[in-house]
Amino acid sequence: MRSLKLLVIDDEPAITSLIKRISEPCGFAVFATSDSAEFRHQFEVDPPDAICLDLAMPDVDGIELLGYLADRHCPCPLIIVSGFDPGMVSSALRLAEARGLTVAGAISKPINLVAFRQMLLNLSA
């Protein structure tokens, strides 16, 4: 069975490490970065099966990355990971869906491990 590719962008190394540890047993090979240029490059050269996207990072706004993905007609599901308040996350979800992106869900920081694992299992089923 082939691994699914999960592309992760988050500026917190502890979060990307946690995402990787949870995702691999769920059948995902993980590429994680905190750099938006590297994220874009990886998206172009090795299209993922799913994306985990943090909304708040130092060099790029997550909303900007949602626009980038929408402009490229990203077919893969997104999981938004954020420490923002639920209202802001809900707005980002609505924006992503309005731009034609598939949203698998949102996970608040600190990450609920059980809920995140279930989201991944649903994507890999």
C-alpha positions in Angstrom: 0.0 0.0 0.0 1.4 3.4 -1.0 1.7 6.2 1.6 -0.4 9.2 1.1 1.5 12.5 1.1 0.7 15.1 3.7 2.1 18.6 3.2 2.4 20.6 6.5 3.1 24.2 7.0 3.5 25.5 10.6 6.1 27.7 12.2 6.2 25.7 15.5 8.6 22.7 15.3 6.9 21.0 18.2 3.6 21.1 16.3 5.1 19.8 13.0 6.8 17.0 15.0 3.5 16.1 16.7 1.7 16.1 13.3 4.3 13.8 11.8 4.1 11.4 14.8 0.3 11.2 14.5 0.2 11.1 10.7 2.6 8.3 9.8 0.8 5.5 11.6 -2.4 6.7 9.7 -0.7 6.0 6.4 0.8 9.4 5.6 4.3 10.3 4.5 4.8 13.8 5.9 6.7 16.8 4.4 6.7 19.6 6.9 8.1 23.2 6.5 7.7 26.6 8.1 8.7 28.4 4.9 6.1 29.5 2.5 8.4 29.4 -0.5 9.3 25.8 0.3 5.6 25.0 0.8 4.8 26.4 -2.6 7.7 24.6 -4.2 6.8 21.2 -2.6 3.1 21.7 -3.6 4.1 22.2 -7.2 6.8 19.5 -7.6 5.2 16.7 -5.5 1.5 17.3 -5.2 0.2 16.1 -1.8 -2.9 14.1 -1.0 -3.7 16.3 1.9 -2.5 19.6 3.5 -2.3 20.8 7.1 -2.1 24.6 7.1 -1.4 26.9 10.1 -3.2 30.3 9.7 -0.5 32.3 11.6 3.1 32.3 10.6 5.9 34.9 10.6 6.5 35.1 6.8 3.1 34.5 5.4 -0.6 34.8 6.3 -2.4 31.5 6.1 -5.3 33.2 4.3 -2.7 34.2 1.6 -1.8 30.5 1.2 -5.5 29.6 1.0 -5.7 32.0 -2.0 -2.6 30.5 -3.5 -4.1 27.0 -3.3 -7.4 28.2 -4.7 -5.7 29.9 -7.6 -4.1 26.5 -8.4 -7.3 24.6 -8.0 -5.9 22.5 -5.3 -7.8 19.2 -5.3 -6.7 17.8 -2.0 -8.4 18.3 1.3 -7.2 20.8 3.8 -6.9 20.6 7.6 -6.6 24.1 9.1 -4.5 24.1 12.3 -4.7 27.3 14.3 -4.3 28.9 17.7 -6.7 31.7 16.6 -10.1 32.1 18.2 -12.9 29.9 16.8 -14.5 32.8 15.0 -11.4 33.5 13.0 -11.0 29.9 12.1 -14.6 29.6 11.1 -14.1 32.6 8.8 -11.1 31.0 7.2 -13.0 27.8 6.7 -15.8 29.6 4.9 -13.4 31.6 2.8 -11.6 28.4 1.7 -14.9 26.7 0.8 -16.1 29.8 -1.0 -12.8 29.7 -3.1 -13.6 26.1 -4.1 -11.2 24.3 -1.7 -12.1 21.1 0.1 -11.8 21.5 3.8 -11.6 18.3 5.9 -11.8 20.3 9.1 -10.0 22.5 11.6 -8.0 21.6 14.7 -7.3 24.1 17.4 -4.0 24.4 19.2 -3.2 22.7 21.4 -4.1 19.9 19.1 -6.7 17.4 20.2 -4.8 14.2 19.3 -7.9 11.9 19.1 -9.8 14.4 16.8 -6.8 15.0 14.6 -6.0 11.3 14.2 -9.7 10.6 13.3 -9.5 13.3 10.6 -6.5 11.7 9.1 -8.0 8.2 9.2 -11.1 9.6 7.5 -8.9 11.0 4.7 -6.9 7.8 4.3 -10.0 5.6 4.1 
